[in-house]
């Protein structure tokens, strides 16, 4: 007979084991028994059937479907075998990862929808190739995130028809090149980041874990739950109003992979563990609608390109919030042929169709609000007077923020302005990174004395803002939107630039107002520091031809149209123009542009006010 002590010990051990098991169950974020058979990434088998019905009744959805099949036939089937080759900076494999993702995603889609073996065979060949790579370049982990997604989609969507050796190779590559490297501290900094790296890398890892779940369930659970917890960081950056800190272009990148992560979780487990409920995420689609001007150019602040491009996440927002009108711009882009071009996230084009299986596109309407505002890391106020007449509608984008946030420039207080169907006040936007990195430029340090601010396009003098004492903005200084102006005759904002211009000003307030939906007025009130006069430079970048016609007015001309920049102030000023040729060999060229504005000396310790009007009237 067992002693009472021994029985007690066994009972205690059993209780501890039960408690431990209960804790493990409680710690599971998802019901993993729901994962089901392949396919399960973004689409189940019945979803492909539903998509076929959508294609038959929606011309827009059929257009996207046809684009994918055409590219698959004309480009991807004929594409060379992929090679492990870094870019000119020697830092990235990203171009290869993105090519793999585009080909495998589209070819897998084409096979699922047509059953034609040619698509399967080419996708499988490219899968085998990248899985045989020595690595997926974990020193630049975006490369791993996108490659993991590529292999995951091919593995999941083609699972039943892949050769067993291909499935085994994919599982091994994901386990080694993705899961294994994500455990290495020097590669895994993205887990603690709140920018697009977190979204892209975690989106790829979670998709891969769901795809190969049955091959290594415990490891896959660990990867999923670590990534979902980490992904709360970038989700917080959409708060409070939905404007993305890294701007229009990086919204397209980061939010696409955010939707990939969310959609993968939703389809596999029926839940995204609350990620889509973070404050501001429900408003971010509207931000993107208003981030585009009347002439088809984006408000491209920070490291962003100006060109309009399809925003695939909008399909998820339209479906999730049952608001098809969020697709207003997307449907126009389909009509204009932008979905068929080589746009920013073209490699993810089938994603739109995975999100379109239940959307009714018959009642899409244009937005009705004329002003949209959002606070946060990079606060903006966006004004658009209409959506159907570019020659009459006017657009103004106004930005606050700080330079030492992700991908930011020294552009606090900057603005863009569209009227008469053209852009008069512009932003240069990004310069491609690889060439600067190859030249040894430190692009990524955004501290006050960083070499980043020597890049012509990134400094304050090449933005539509103020410069004092001929020095850089305070990189850590935050420009806040103090007031949004919305009345019958005035739309605009008041921005406090005091922290940004503290190397010269006690106080600096910029007010940007669109008057009667026609003329733009920028009023700057600056209280100079004590001690000595403070040099001021007021700058505006424009693609127009500029001509100083008197002491107060600059005539701007482009596309057969004219705009007049008129300055008034009690403080003396001198109108000026500046070249847009950068001082370094590695600076990008900026043909067809000029900087216009004025210079002044601000009396020490006193307030000076300058009013600049942009009007079609002299």
C-alpha positions as CSV (number, residue, x, y, z in Angstrom):
1,X,0.0,0.0,0.0
2,X,1.3,3.4,-1.0
3,X,2.1,5.7,1.8
4,X,0.0,8.8,2.3
5,X,3.0,11.0,1.5
6,X,3.6,9.2,-1.8
7,X,-0.1,9.4,-2.8
8,X,0.0,13.1,-1.9
9,X,3.1,13.7,-4.1
10,X,1.4,11.9,-7.0
11,X,-1.8,13.8,-6.6
12,X,0.2,17.1,-6.4
13,X,2.1,16.2,-9.6
14,X,-1.2,15.3,-11.4
15,X,-2.7,18.6,-10.3
16,X,0.3,20.5,-11.5
17,X,0.2,18.7,-14.8
18,X,-3.5,19.5,-15.2
19,X,-2.9,23.1,-14.3
20,X,0.0,23.3,-16.7
21,X,-2.1,21.8,-19.5
22,X,-4.9,24.2,-18.7
23,X,-2.5,27.1,-18.8
24,X,-1.3,26.0,-22.2
25,X,-4.8,25.7,-23.5
26,X,-5.6,29.2,-22.1
27,X,-2.6,30.6,-23.7
28,X,-3.6,29.5,-27.2
29,X,-4.7,32.5,-29.2
30,X,-6.7,30.4,-31.7
31,X,-8.7,27.2,-32.0
32,X,-6.2,25.3,-34.0
33,X,-8.6,22.4,-34.7
34,X,-10.3,24.8,-37.2
35,X,-7.4,25.0,-39.6
36,X,-8.8,22.4,-42.0
37,X,-7.6,21.0,-45.3
38,X,-5.7,22.8,-48.1
39,X,-6.3,25.3,-49.5
40,X,-6.6,27.4,-46.3
41,X,-4.5,30.5,-47.0
42,X,-7.0,33.4,-47.7
43,X,-9.3,31.0,-49.6
44,X,-11.1,27.7,-49.0
45,X,-12.2,25.5,-51.8
46,X,-15.7,26.9,-51.8
47,X,-14.3,30.4,-52.0
48,X,-12.8,29.7,-55.4
49,X,-16.2,28.5,-56.5
50,X,-17.8,31.7,-55.2
51,X,-15.1,33.7,-57.0
52,X,-16.0,32.1,-60.3
53,X,-19.5,33.4,-59.8
54,X,-18.2,36.9,-59.0
55,X,-16.1,36.9,-62.2
56,X,-19.1,36.0,-64.3
57,X,-21.2,38.9,-63.0
58,X,-18.7,41.7,-62.2
59,X,-16.8,43.3,-65.1
60,X,-14.2,44.8,-62.7
61,X,-13.4,41.5,-61.0
62,X,-13.3,39.8,-64.4
63,X,-10.8,42.4,-65.5
64,X,-8.4,41.6,-62.6
65,X,-8.8,37.9,-63.2
66,X,-8.0,38.4,-66.9
67,X,-4.9,40.5,-66.1
68,X,-3.5,37.7,-63.9
69,X,-4.1,35.0,-66.6
70,X,-2.6,37.2,-69.3
71,X,0.5,38.0,-67.3
72,X,0.8,34.3,-66.4
73,X,0.8,33.4,-70.0
74,X,2.9,36.2,-71.4
75,X,5.4,36.8,-68.6
76,X,5.5,34.3,-65.8
77,X,5.5,31.1,-67.9
78,X,8.4,32.5,-70.0
79,X,10.4,33.9,-67.1
80,X,13.9,32.6,-66.4
81,X,14.7,30.5,-63.4
82,X,15.3,32.6,-60.4
83,X,18.8,33.2,-59.0
84,X,20.1,34.1,-55.6
85,X,21.5,37.5,-56.5
86,X,21.8,40.6,-54.3
87,X,21.0,44.1,-55.6
88,X,23.7,46.7,-56.4
89,X,24.0,47.8,-52.7
90,X,24.9,44.2,-51.8
91,X,22.3,44.3,-49.1
92,X,19.1,43.0,-50.5
93,X,17.6,39.9,-52.1
94,X,14.2,41.6,-52.0
95,X,13.9,42.0,-55.8
96,X,14.2,38.2,-56.1
97,X,11.8,37.5,-53.3
98,X,9.3,39.9,-54.9
99,X,9.7,38.2,-58.3
100,X,9.2,34.8,-56.7
101,X,6.1,36.0,-54.9
102,X,4.5,37.6,-58.0
103,X,5.1,34.5,-60.1
104,X,4.2,31.8,-57.6
105,X,1.1,33.7,-56.4
106,X,-0.2,34.5,-59.9
107,X,0.6,31.1,-61.3
108,X,-1.0,29.3,-58.4
109,X,-4.1,31.4,-58.8
110,X,-4.1,30.6,-62.6
111,X,-3.9,26.9,-61.8
112,X,-6.6,27.0,-59.2
113,X,-9.0,28.8,-61.6
114,X,-8.2,26.9,-64.8
115,X,-6.7,23.6,-63.9
116,X,-4.1,24.0,-66.6
117,X,-0.9,22.0,-65.7
118,X,1.4,24.6,-67.3
119,X,0.8,27.0,-64.5
120,X,1.4,24.3,-61.8
121,X,4.6,23.1,-63.4
122,X,6.2,26.6,-63.7
123,X,5.1,27.6,-60.1
124,X,6.5,24.3,-58.8
125,X,9.8,24.8,-60.6
126,X,10.3,28.3,-59.1
127,X,9.3,27.0,-55.7
128,X,12.0,24.3,-55.9
129,X,14.5,26.8,-57.0
130,X,14.0,29.3,-54.1
131,X,13.7,26.5,-51.6
132,X,17.1,25.3,-52.7
133,X,18.7,28.7,-52.1
134,X,21.4,28.8,-49.5
135,X,19.3,31.3,-47.6
136,X,16.6,34.0,-48.0
137,X,19.0,36.7,-46.9
138,X,17.9,37.2,-43.2
139,X,20.2,40.2,-42.8
140,X,17.5,42.1,-44.6
141,X,14.5,40.3,-43.2
142,X,11.9,41.8,-45.6
143,X,13.5,39.4,-48.1
144,X,12.6,36.5,-45.9
145,X,9.1,37.7,-45.2
146,X,8.2,38.0,-48.8
147,X,9.9,34.7,-49.9
148,X,8.2,32.9,-47.0
149,X,4.8,34.1,-48.3
150,X,5.6,33.1,-51.8
151,X,6.5,29.5,-50.8
152,X,3.5,29.3,-48.4
153,X,1.0,30.3,-51.1
154,X,2.4,27.8,-53.6
155,X,2.6,25.0,-51.0
156,X,-1.0,25.6,-49.8
157,X,-2.9,26.4,-53.0
158,X,-1.1,23.7,-55.1
159,X,-0.7,21.2,-52.2
160,X,-2.7,18.3,-53.7
161,X,-0.8,18.4,-57.0
162,X,2.7,19.1,-55.9
163,X,5.3,16.4,-56.0
164,X,6.0,15.0,-52.5
165,X,9.6,16.0,-52.8
166,X,8.5,19.6,-53.5
167,X,6.3,19.7,-50.4
168,X,9.1,18.3,-48.3
169,X,11.5,20.8,-49.7
170,X,9.1,23.7,-49.0
171,X,8.6,22.6,-45.4
172,X,12.4,22.3,-44.9
173,X,13.1,25.7,-46.4
174,X,10.4,27.4,-44.4
175,X,11.6,25.7,-41.2
176,X,15.2,26.6,-41.9
177,X,15.2,29.9,-43.8
178,X,12.2,31.5,-42.2
179,X,11.3,30.0,-38.7
180,X,14.9,29.2,-37.9
181,X,16.3,32.7,-38.7
182,X,13.4,34.4,-36.9
183,X,14.8,33.0,-33.7
184,X,18.2,34.7,-34.3
185,X,18.4,37.9,-32.3
186,X,20.5,39.8,-34.8
187,X,17.9,39.1,-37.6
188,X,14.7,39.5,-35.5
189,X,14.6,43.2,-34.7
190,X,11.4,43.6,-36.7
191,X,9.5,41.9,-33.8
192,X,10.0,45.1,-31.8
193,X,9.4,47.6,-34.6
194,X,6.2,49.4,-35.2
195,X,6.7,50.0,-38.9
196,X,6.1,48.2,-42.2
197,X,8.9,45.7,-41.4
198,X,6.8,44.2,-38.6
199,X,3.8,43.8,-40.9
200,X,5.7,42.3,-43.8
201,X,7.9,39.9,-41.9
202,X,5.1,38.8,-39.5
203,X,2.6,38.5,-42.4
204,X,5.0,36.2,-44.2
205,X,5.8,34.1,-41.1
206,X,2.2,33.6,-40.1
207,X,1.2,32.7,-43.6
208,X,4.0,30.1,-43.8
209,X,3.0,28.7,-40.4
210,X,-0.6,28.2,-41.4
211,X,0.4,26.7,-44.7
212,X,2.7,24.0,-43.2
213,X,0.8,23.6,-39.9
214,X,0.3,19.8,-40.0
215,X,4.0,19.3,-40.8
216,X,5.2,21.0,-37.5
217,X,2.1,22.0,-35.4
218,X,3.9,23.0,-32.2
219,X,6.5,25.1,-34.1
220,X,3.8,26.7,-36.3
221,X,1.7,27.6,-33.2
222,X,4.8,29.2,-31.6
223,X,5.5,31.3,-34.7
224,X,1.9,32.4,-35.1
225,X,1.4,33.5,-31.6
226,X,4.7,35.3,-31.3
227,X,4.0,37.1,-34.6
228,X,0.5,38.1,-33.6
229,X,1.6,39.5,-30.3
230,X,4.4,41.4,-32.0
231,X,2.0,42.7,-34.7
232,X,0.1,44.8,-32.1
233,X,2.9,47.3,-32.3
234,X,2.3,48.6,-35.9
235,X,-1.5,48.3,-35.3
236,X,-1.2,50.9,-32.6
237,X,0.3,53.4,-35.1
238,X,-3.0,53.7,-37.0
239,X,-4.4,55.4,-33.9
240,X,-6.2,57.7,-33.4
241,X,-7.6,58.5,-36.8
242,X,-6.1,56.1,-39.4
243,X,-3.4,58.1,-41.1
244,X,-0.3,55.9,-41.7
245,X,2.9,57.3,-40.2
246,X,5.0,56.3,-43.2
247,X,2.8,57.9,-45.8
248,X,0.8,56.9,-48.9
249,X,3.2,54.5,-50.6
250,X,4.2,52.7,-47.4
251,X,0.6,52.4,-46.5
252,X,0.2,50.3,-49.6
253,X,3.1,48.1,-48.6
254,X,2.6,47.8,-44.8
255,X,-1.2,47.6,-44.9
256,X,-1.2,45.0,-47.7
257,X,0.9,42.7,-45.6
258,X,-1.3,43.6,-42.6
259,X,-4.3,42.5,-44.5
260,X,-2.5,39.3,-45.6
261,X,-1.8,38.5,-41.9
262,X,-5.4,39.3,-40.8
263,X,-7.0,37.5,-43.7
264,X,-4.8,34.4,-43.2
265,X,-5.9,34.3,-39.5
266,X,-9.5,34.9,-40.3
267,X,-9.7,32.2,-42.9
268,X,-7.8,29.6,-40.9
269,X,-9.3,30.2,-37.5
270,X,-12.3,32.5,-37.9
271,X,-10.5,35.2,-35.8
272,X,-7.6,37.7,-36.1
273,X,-7.3,37.9,-32.2
274,X,-8.6,41.5,-32.3
275,X,-5.9,42.9,-34.6
276,X,-8.5,44.6,-36.8
277,X,-10.2,46.2,-33.8
278,X,-7.2,48.5,-33.0
279,X,-8.2,52.2,-32.9
280,X,-7.9,54.0,-36.2
281,X,-7.8,50.9,-38.3
282,X,-11.4,51.3,-39.2
283,X,-10.6,54.8,-40.5
284,X,-7.5,54.2,-42.5
285,X,-9.2,53.4,-45.8
286,X,-10.8,56.8,-45.8
287,X,-7.4,58.4,-45.2
288,X,-6.1,56.7,-48.4
289,X,-9.0,57.9,-50.4
290,X,-8.2,61.5,-49.4
291,X,-4.4,61.1,-49.8
292,X,-4.8,61.5,-53.6
293,X,-5.1,64.8,-55.4
294,X,-7.5,65.8,-58.1
295,X,-4.9,65.3,-60.9
296,X,-4.2,61.7,-60.0
297,X,-1.1,62.4,-57.9
298,X,-0.6,61.3,-54.3
299,X,0.3,63.5,-51.4
300,X,3.7,61.9,-51.4
301,X,5.2,63.2,-48.1
302,X,8.1,61.1,-46.6
303,X,9.7,58.4,-48.6
304,X,6.9,58.0,-51.1
305,X,6.4,58.2,-54.8
306,X,3.8,60.5,-56.3
307,X,2.2,58.2,-58.8
308,X,-1.2,56.8,-58.1
309,X,-1.3,53.0,-57.8
310,X,-3.9,50.3,-56.8
311,X,-4.3,49.8,-53.1
312,X,-5.3,46.2,-52.7
313,X,-6.1,46.4,-49.0
314,X,-9.1,48.5,-49.9
315,X,-10.9,45.4,-51.0
316,X,-10.7,44.0,-47.5
317,X,-11.9,47.2,-45.9
318,X,-14.8,47.4,-48.4
319,X,-15.8,43.8,-47.5
320,X,-15.1,43.9,-43.8
321,X,-17.0,47.2,-43.2
322,X,-19.7,46.5,-45.8
323,X,-18.9,49.7,-47.5
324,X,-18.2,49.1,-51.3
325,X,-17.8,52.9,-51.8
326,X,-14.3,52.6,-50.3
327,X,-13.5,51.1,-53.7
328,X,-14.4,54.3,-55.6
329,X,-10.8,55.1,-56.6
330,X,-10.0,51.4,-57.2
331,X,-12.8,51.0,-59.7
332,X,-11.6,54.1,-61.5
333,X,-8.0,52.7,-61.6
334,X,-9.3,49.4,-63.0
335,X,-11.1,51.4,-65.7
336,X,-8.0,53.5,-66.4
337,X,-5.8,50.4,-66.8
338,X,-3.6,50.9,-63.6
339,X,-4.3,47.4,-62.4
340,X,-2.7,46.0,-65.5
341,X,0.5,48.0,-65.0
342,X,3.6,47.3,-63.0
343,X,2.4,49.0,-59.8
344,X,3.9,48.9,-56.3
345,X,2.2,45.8,-55.0
346,X,1.5,44.1,-58.4
347,X,3.0,40.9,-57.1
348,X,0.0,40.7,-54.7
349,X,-2.7,41.2,-57.3
350,X,-4.6,37.9,-56.6
351,X,-5.0,39.2,-53.1
352,X,-7.8,41.6,-54.3
353,X,-9.7,38.6,-55.7
354,X,-9.5,36.7,-52.5
355,X,-11.1,39.7,-50.8
356,X,-13.8,40.2,-53.5
357,X,-15.9,37.0,-53.3
358,X,-18.8,38.7,-51.5
359,X,-18.6,42.4,-52.6
360,X,-21.5,44.1,-54.4
361,X,-19.9,46.7,-56.7
362,X,-23.2,48.1,-58.0
363,X,-23.7,50.9,-55.5
364,X,-20.2,52.5,-55.3
365,X,-20.4,56.3,-54.7
366,X,-17.9,59.1,-54.6
367,X,-16.9,60.5,-51.1
368,X,-18.9,63.5,-50.0
369,X,-16.7,65.1,-47.3
370,X,-14.5,67.9,-48.4
371,X,-11.9,67.7,-45.6
372,X,-10.3,64.8,-43.7
373,X,-8.0,65.2,-40.8
374,X,-5.9,62.8,-38.7
375,X,-3.6,63.2,-35.8
376,X,-0.9,60.8,-34.6
377,X,2.8,60.5,-35.5
378,X,2.4,62.2,-38.8
379,X,-0.7,64.4,-38.6
380,X,-2.3,65.6,-41.8
381,X,-5.3,67.6,-43.0
382,X,-6.5,66.7,-46.5
383,X,-8.9,68.9,-48.5
384,X,-10.6,67.8,-51.7
385,X,-13.5,69.9,-53.1
386,X,-14.7,67.3,-55.6
387,X,-14.1,64.0,-57.4
388,X,-15.5,64.4,-60.9
389,X,-14.0,67.5,-62.5
390,X,-10.2,67.8,-62.2
391,X,-10.1,71.1,-64.0
392,X,-12.4,72.7,-61.4
393,X,-11.9,70.6,-58.3
394,X,-9.1,71.7,-55.9
395,X,-6.9,69.6,-53.6
396,X,-4.7,70.7,-50.6
397,X,-2.6,68.3,-48.4
398,X,-1.1,69.7,-45.2
399,X,1.4,67.9,-43.0
400,X,2.7,68.1,-39.5
401,X,4.8,65.5,-37.7
402,X,8.5,65.1,-36.9
403,X,11.6,64.1,-39.0
404,X,12.9,61.3,-36.7
405,X,10.0,59.0,-37.4
406,X,10.0,56.2,-39.9
407,X,10.8,57.2,-43.5
408,X,10.1,60.9,-42.6
409,X,11.7,63.9,-44.2
410,X,12.2,67.4,-42.7
411,X,8.9,68.4,-44.1
412,X,6.9,69.6,-41.1
413,X,4.5,72.3,-42.2
414,X,4.7,71.3,-45.8
415,X,1.7,71.3,-48.3
416,X,0.8,70.3,-51.8
417,X,-1.7,72.1,-54.0
418,X,-3.7,71.0,-57.1
419,X,-5.8,73.4,-59.1
420,X,-6.8,73.8,-62.7
421,X,-6.0,70.1,-63.2
422,X,-2.3,70.4,-62.3
423,X,-0.1,70.4,-59.2
424,X,1.4,73.8,-58.3
425,X,3.0,73.0,-55.0
426,X,4.7,69.6,-55.0
427,X,6.8,67.2,-52.9
428,X,9.8,65.4,-54.4
429,X,9.1,62.3,-52.3
430,X,11.5,59.5,-52.1
431,X,14.9,58.8,-53.7
432,X,15.6,55.2,-54.5
433,X,17.8,53.7,-51.7
434,X,20.1,51.3,-53.4
435,X,22.2,53.9,-55.3
436,X,22.7,56.0,-52.2
437,X,23.6,52.9,-50.1
438,X,26.1,51.8,-52.8
439,X,27.7,55.2,-52.5
440,X,28.1,54.7,-48.8
441,X,25.4,57.2,-47.7
442,X,23.9,56.5,-44.3
443,X,20.2,56.7,-45.3
444,X,18.6,55.2,-42.2
445,X,20.0,57.2,-39.3
446,X,17.4,60.0,-38.6
447,X,19.2,61.7,-35.7
448,X,19.8,65.4,-35.8
449,X,23.3,65.2,-37.2
450,X,22.7,62.3,-39.5
451,X,24.0,62.2,-43.1
452,X,20.4,61.4,-44.1
453,X,19.6,65.1,-44.0
454,X,22.4,65.9,-46.4
455,X,20.3,64.1,-49.1
456,X,18.8,67.0,-51.1
457,X,15.3,65.6,-51.3
458,X,15.1,64.9,-47.6
459,X,16.1,68.2,-46.0
460,X,13.9,71.1,-45.1
461,X,15.1,73.5,-47.8
462,X,13.7,71.3,-50.5
463,X,10.2,71.2,-48.9
464,X,7.3,73.6,-48.8
465,X,8.1,74.9,-45.4
466,X,10.2,77.4,-43.4
467,X,13.9,77.4,-42.7
468,X,15.5,79.6,-40.0
469,X,19.1,80.5,-39.5
470,X,20.0,78.4,-42.6
471,X,19.9,75.3,-40.4
472,X,18.1,72.0,-40.3
473,X,14.8,71.5,-38.6
474,X,14.9,70.0,-35.1
475,X,14.5,66.3,-36.1
476,X,12.8,65.5,-32.8
477,X,10.5,68.5,-32.9
478,X,6.9,67.7,-33.3
479,X,4.6,69.9,-35.5
480,X,1.1,69.5,-34.3
481,X,-2.3,70.3,-35.9
482,X,-3.7,72.8,-33.5
483,X,-7.0,73.5,-35.3
484,X,-8.9,72.2,-38.3
485,X,-10.8,74.9,-40.1
486,X,-14.0,73.9,-41.7
487,X,-16.6,76.5,-42.7
488,X,-18.6,77.5,-45.8
489,X,-15.8,79.7,-47.1
490,X,-12.7,78.3,-45.5
491,X,-11.1,74.9,-45.3
492,X,-7.7,74.4,-43.7
493,X,-5.6,74.0,-40.6
494,X,-3.4,75.7,-38.0
495,X,0.0,74.1,-37.4
496,X,2.3,74.8,-34.5
497,X,5.9,74.7,-35.9
498,X,7.5,76.0,-32.7
499,X,9.3,72.8,-31.7
500,X,10.5,72.2,-35.2
501,X,12.0,75.7,-35.6
502,X,13.3,76.2,-32.1
503,X,16.7,77.0,-33.5
504,X,15.6,80.5,-34.3
505,X,12.1,81.0,-33.1
506,X,10.3,81.4,-29.8
507,X,7.1,80.6,-31.6
508,X,6.1,79.7,-35.1
509,X,2.5,79.2,-36.3
510,X,1.5,78.3,-39.9
511,X,-2.1,78.6,-41.0
512,X,-3.1,77.1,-44.4
513,X,-6.5,77.9,-45.7
514,X,-8.3,77.2,-49.0
515,X,-10.7,80.2,-49.5
516,X,-14.0,79.7,-51.2
517,X,-12.6,76.5,-52.8
518,X,-10.4,78.6,-55.1
519,X,-7.4,80.4,-53.6
520,X,-4.8,79.0,-51.2
521,X,-3.5,81.3,-48.4
522,X,-0.5,80.4,-46.2
523,X,0.0,82.7,-43.2
524,X,3.2,82.3,-41.1
525,X,3.6,84.1,-37.8
526,X,7.1,83.7,-36.3
527,X,8.4,85.2,-33.1
528,X,12.2,85.4,-33.6
529,X,14.7,84.6,-30.8
530,X,16.2,87.4,-28.8
531,X,19.7,88.7,-29.4
532,X,20.0,89.2,-33.2
533,X,17.9,89.1,-36.3
534,X,17.0,85.7,-37.6
535,X,17.3,84.8,-41.4
536,X,14.1,83.2,-42.7
537,X,13.6,81.2,-46.0
538,X,10.1,80.5,-47.3
539,X,10.2,77.7,-49.9
540,X,7.8,76.0,-52.3
541,X,8.8,73.4,-54.8
542,X,6.9,73.6,-58.1
543,X,7.0,71.9,-61.5
544,X,5.9,75.2,-63.1
545,X,8.1,77.8,-64.9
546,X,8.6,80.7,-62.5
547,X,9.0,84.4,-63.3
548,X,9.4,87.2,-60.8
549,X,7.1,89.9,-62.2
550,X,7.4,92.5,-59.3
551,X,8.6,92.8,-55.8
552,X,5.6,90.9,-54.4
553,X,4.6,88.4,-57.1
554,X,5.9,85.4,-58.9
555,X,4.1,84.1,-62.0
556,X,3.9,80.3,-62.3
557,X,3.1,78.8,-65.7
558,X,2.5,75.2,-66.8
559,X,0.3,73.3,-69.2
560,X,-0.9,76.6,-70.7
561,X,-2.2,77.7,-67.3
562,X,-1.0,80.4,-64.8
563,X,-1.0,80.8,-61.1
564,X,0.3,83.8,-59.1
565,X,2.2,83.6,-55.8
566,X,1.8,86.9,-54.0
567,X,3.5,87.8,-50.7
568,X,2.6,90.5,-48.3
569,X,4.2,91.5,-45.0
570,X,5.2,94.5,-42.9
571,X,8.6,92.8,-42.5
572,X,10.8,93.4,-45.6
573,X,11.4,90.3,-47.8
574,X,13.0,89.5,-51.1
575,X,11.4,87.1,-53.6
576,X,13.8,84.3,-54.7
577,X,14.1,81.2,-56.8
578,X,16.5,78.3,-56.1
579,X,17.8,75.5,-58.3
580,X,16.7,71.9,-57.5
581,X,20.0,70.4,-58.5
582,X,21.4,68.6,-55.5
583,X,25.0,69.2,-54.3
584,X,26.1,65.5,-54.4
585,X,26.8,63.0,-57.2
586,X,24.4,60.6,-55.5
587,X,21.5,63.1,-55.3
588,X,18.6,62.3,-57.6
589,X,18.0,64.6,-60.6
590,X,14.9,66.8,-60.4
591,X,14.3,68.0,-64.0
592,X,11.5,70.4,-64.7
593,X,11.3,71.7,-61.2
594,X,12.2,74.9,-59.3
595,X,12.0,76.2,-55.8
596,X,10.2,79.6,-55.4
597,X,9.7,81.8,-52.3
598,X,11.4,84.5,-50.4
599,X,14.0,85.4,-47.8
600,X,13.7,87.9,-44.9
601,X,15.5,88.9,-41.7
602,X,13.2,88.6,-38.7
603,X,13.7,91.3,-36.1
604,X,15.1,89.8,-32.9
605,X,12.5,89.1,-30.3
606,X,9.6,90.4,-32.4
607,X,6.7,88.8,-34.2
608,X,6.6,88.8,-38.0
609,X,3.7,87.8,-40.2
610,X,3.9,86.8,-43.8
611,X,0.9,86.0,-46.0
612,X,1.4,84.1,-49.2
613,X,-1.6,83.7,-51.6
614,X,-1.7,81.3,-54.6
615,X,-4.4,82.6,-57.0
616,X,-5.3,82.6,-60.6
617,X,-5.7,86.4,-60.4
618,X,-2.7,88.8,-60.3
